[in-house]
């Protein structure tokens, strides 16, 4: 039997060995530059989590409409679209984001926009070492397809230092993996806080305010709106036949796209809940004041600490009425939030009811077992 005996293995031109061998016991040490876990800076890149719902139609305004962490923005356009989470199994992915143009806009005003964004906290970006002499390259990879060939623009935007880096990518009618490597930037550090520092934007439609300048591929520069989108980019709103699918989104330190880092649904949901939490009929205790059809001081602790103090909105989801509150002898339905006090750890709120309960009694908001009396509580601490 032949064998090769070496002390180390080193790449041509490398300054350090990739693998070193212990001559005594034969064990080896590998110099691994990419972490095998926690390397994907994108949350919900496999499009698994959609707490708000799986489809919204006739979209004309900016919001997190469906899939968690993927903001859809559109301004000043007559175009309308549907945004959905869809089942589309391929290459280890079961879900995808889908956009469908439902109202075309071929007369494009100068200030029109449409795109998909993910925003990342500065404290999650420190490994990039941006703004230092050791600044790292970034690789952004994702899978896309559409109803027909198209060219769009992808932008990294440094919010803290008002800088951008842009590249184009192509879409075909079959799933294609796109891999874009963005140059290291030695100018401007990311703030080490919980605010938006890096914004990834997939531009799908833009007016001349964003396309009329000089488009520089893979070059960091001060943000000038006219330079942000390639003038040859496709307009998603050019036809009601136009569709756009995306999944498998990964942003990582380095110059190459590694295999997608699949996380469990539970892990992905917990990461999403830092920014948005949906609670249906949470059981909470309070008391009935001498104040006509109200309950005070309901509350509960969040299962995941939120990014910052959230806002609250409620939606009636029961077939007949809102969540019920009972005092031991009678019940009433919640009609609206009277007042609220939140932290990133917990929620306390008081509510208006559709009927009065017995004064000075304890009250309990009923749990999720009812489909006829049901309310969704939506807590948002989005970037």
N, C-alpha and C positions, 0 to 999 in steps of 0.2 A: 504494500500500500504506500502510495506517495503522500507526502505531507509538506506543507509550507510553514516554515518557522519564521515569525516576524516579531519585533518588539512593538510596532505600531503601524498604523495605516494613515497616511496623510495625503490629501489632495494636492494636485499640482498647483503650486503657487500659494498654498495655504500656509499660515504661520503657526498653526497648531495641529496636532494629530486628531483625526476624527475618531480613531479607536486606538487605545493603548492596551497592551497585554502584560499581565503580571507573569514574569518568567518563573516564579516559584510554583504557583498553583494553576496557572493557565487561565485565570479569570480575566475579563476585559472590562474596560470602562469606555463608554461612548460619550462623545461630546455632542449633546443634542441641543440645538439652538432654538427649536420651536417647542413650546409646551404642548403636550399631547391633550391636555384638557384646559378649559377656560381660555382658549385662544380666540374664539369667535366673539368679537365685540358687538355683534348684532344680536338682538333679542327677538325671538319668534321668527327666525329666518326660514324655518320649514313651514310657516303659515299654519301652525297647529291651533293657536289660541285666538278665539273671536268672541270675547265676553259680551260685546255689545250686540252681536247678532251676525248672521252669515250673509246677509245681502241688504243693500240699500239702493233704491232706485232714484232716478231724476236728480242726481247730485249736482248742486250749483254753488256750494259753499265749502270752505275749508273745515275739516274736522277729522278726528279719528272715527271713521264711519263704521268699520267692521273689524278687520284684523288688528289685534293689539300691536302697538308700537309703530304701525305704518300709517302715518298721517297723509291724507290726500288734500292737496291744496289746489284751488282753482279760483282765478280772479278775472273779472271783467269779460268773460266769454259767454256767448249765447249757447255754446255747446253744453250738452248734458250727458251724463253717463250713469251706468250701474256698476257698483263695486261689490264683489262677492268673494267669499271663501268657497272654493270648489274642490271636489274630489278629482284628482288627475294623477294616477299612479305612474311613476317612472323613476328610474335611477335611485330608488330608496326613499322617494318622497310620495306621500299620499294626498297632500293638500297643496293648493296653490292660490295665490291672489289673482283675481280676474277682473279686468275692466272692460266694459262694453260701451261703445259710443251709441247713444240713443237719439241724440239731436246733434246734427253736424253743424260746424261753424267754419265756413270756407272764406268768409270775409273777416280776416284777422286784424283786429285793432292793435295798435302798438303796445298797449299795456296788458295784453292777455297772457295768462299763465295756466299751466296744468302740470302737476307732477306728483310723485310719491316721495315721501321723506321718512327717514329715521333720524332721530336726534339722540345724541349720546352725552352723558354727563362727563365733565372734565375729570373727575376723580377716577373714572374708569379708563382713562386714556394716557395715564402717566408712563406706561411702558413704551410708548412711542418715542418718548424723549424729544418731542418736537421743540424746536427753538434752541437746541443745544448742538454741539459739534458731533454728538453721537446719535442724532436724529435717525429714525428708522424709516425704511420704505413701508408702504402699506399695500396689501393686495385685497381687492374687492372682487369676489366671485359670486355668480348667481346664474340661475337657469331662466331663460325667457323663450317665449314663442308668441305668435300672433296669427291673425287670419291671412297675413301677407307680409312680404318683405318690408322692413322699415329700418330707419336709422334714428337713434335717439341720443341724447346727451346725458352723461352721468357727471355729477359735480360733488366734490368734497369741499365743504365750506367751513373754514376756521372762524367760528363766531367771535371768539375772544380777541382775535387780531385782524378781523375783517379781510381774510385772505381766501382765495379759491384756487382749486386745481380741477380741470375738466378734461374729459375724454368722451369720445363717441363710442357707441356699441350698436351692433346689428341684430335684428330680429328676423327670423324666418318662420315658416308655418310649422316647423318641427322644433321640439325642445333642443336648445343649444346652450352649452355652458359658456358663459362669458367670464374671462379673467382679465382684470385691469390692474396693473401695478402703478401706484402713484409714488412719485419721487419723494425722498426725505426732504423735510423743510427745516432748515436751521434758523429760521426767523420766527419768533413769537412762540411762547410756551402756552400750553393749555392751563387754564385755572384749575386748581385742585379743589373742586367744590361740586355741588349737586346741580349746577346749572348747565344749560345747553352749551357745549363747547365745540362739538363737531356735528355737522349736519350733512347727511348723505341725501342727495336729491337725484331722482331719475326724472329728467325733464321730458315731457311728452307733447308739449304744445307751448309755443311762446311767440309773442309779437316782437316787433322790431326793436322795442326798448331793450330786449335781451339778446337779439341776434345780429344787430347792425354793426358791432364792433369787430375787434380782432380776436379770433378764437385761437388760443394757444394750447395745443395738446400737451398735457402732463407737465405743466409749468405752474409753480406757485407764484401768485401775484396778488396785489391788492385788488379787492373786489370792485369791478366796474360792471354795472348791470349789462351794458351793451356787449360785453365780452363773454357772457356766461353760457350762451347756447349757440351751437354751431348753426350757421344760417342754412345749411343743407339738411338739417334735421327734419324728420317727418312730423306732420301734425296729426295727433291722434284723432282730432275732430274733423278730419278731412272727409269721412264717410261714416254712415251708420253701420257699415259692415266691419268697421275697425274694432279689433280686440287686442288686448295685451295681457299676457299671463307672466307671472314671476313666482319663483320659489327658490329654496336652497341658497339664501343670501348669507354670505360670510365675509366679514372684514377682519383681517389678521395682520399682525406684524410680519414683514418679510416680502420677498419679491415673487413668490410663487403661490399658487392656490393649492392648499393641502386638501385632503378629503374633508367633506363637510362634517362638522362636529355635531352629531345628533345627540340631543338631550332628551330626557324623558318628558312626557307631557306635564307631569307634576313639577319638574324643575322649571320648565318653560313658563307654566302658569304662575309660579311663585315669582319669577323675574318680572313678568308682566304686571303682577299685582302691586308692585312698588309704585306703579304709575296710575293704575286704574283698578278698582274693585267693584264688582257687581254682587250685591247681596239681595236675595229674594226672601221677603218676610223674615228678617232676622228677629229672633226672640230677644226681647229687651224688656226691662222692668222700669216702671216709673210710678207716678202717683197722680190722682185726680185732684186738681185744685178747685177752689170755690170761684170758678172763673168761666163757667159756661162752655161746655163742649170742647174741652181741651185736656191734654195729658202732658205732664211736665217730666223732664229729665229721663227720657229713655236713652239707652246707650249701650255700647259694646266695644270691646277691644278688637282692632284689626288683626287678622291672622298673620299678616305681613306688614312690617313697618313701611309706611309710604314715604315717597321721596321728600315730600314737604306737606304742609297743612293742606288737605284737599278741599275741594268744593263738593257740594251735594246737590243732586237733582233726583227726583222720583218720577217713576212712570207707572201708571196703573196697568197691570197685566192680567188681573182677574177678569173672568167673564161677566161679573156683575158689579164688583166694587173693589175698593182698596183693601189693604191688610186690616184685619180686625184687631181691636183692643178690648179686653174684658177686665172687669173689676170684681168678679166673683158672683155677681148676680145678673149682670147685663153686659151688653157689648155694643160697640159702635165702630164705624169704619173711618180710617184716616183719609182726610181729604187733601191736606197740604201740610208742609212744614211751617211751623209758627216761628221758630228760632232755632239756632244751632250754634254749637261751640266744638271745634275740632282741634286735634293735634295730629301729628303724623303717626301717633300710636293708637288713638281711640276717637270715638265719636259720641257726642251727647247732643240730643235734640229734643225739642218739644213739638207737638203736633196739634192741628185742628181736627175735630171729629165731626161726623154728620149727625151726631146726637149726643146729649149730655149723659154722663155717668154719675154715680153717687159720689158726692164731694168727700174728699179726704181719704179715699180708699186707695190701696195699692192697685196698680194696673199692670197688665202684661200684654205686650204685643204678641199675637199668636204666630206660631211657626209656619213652616213652608208646606204643611200638609194640604192646604186648601188651594184649589185651582179657581174657585169662584171669587174668593176674596184674597187678592194677591197684589203686592207692590214690589217693584224693583227699586233698590236704592243704589245710585251710581255715584261713587266717590272718585274724583279725578284729581291727580297731582301730576298731570302730563307736563312735559317740557314745552 
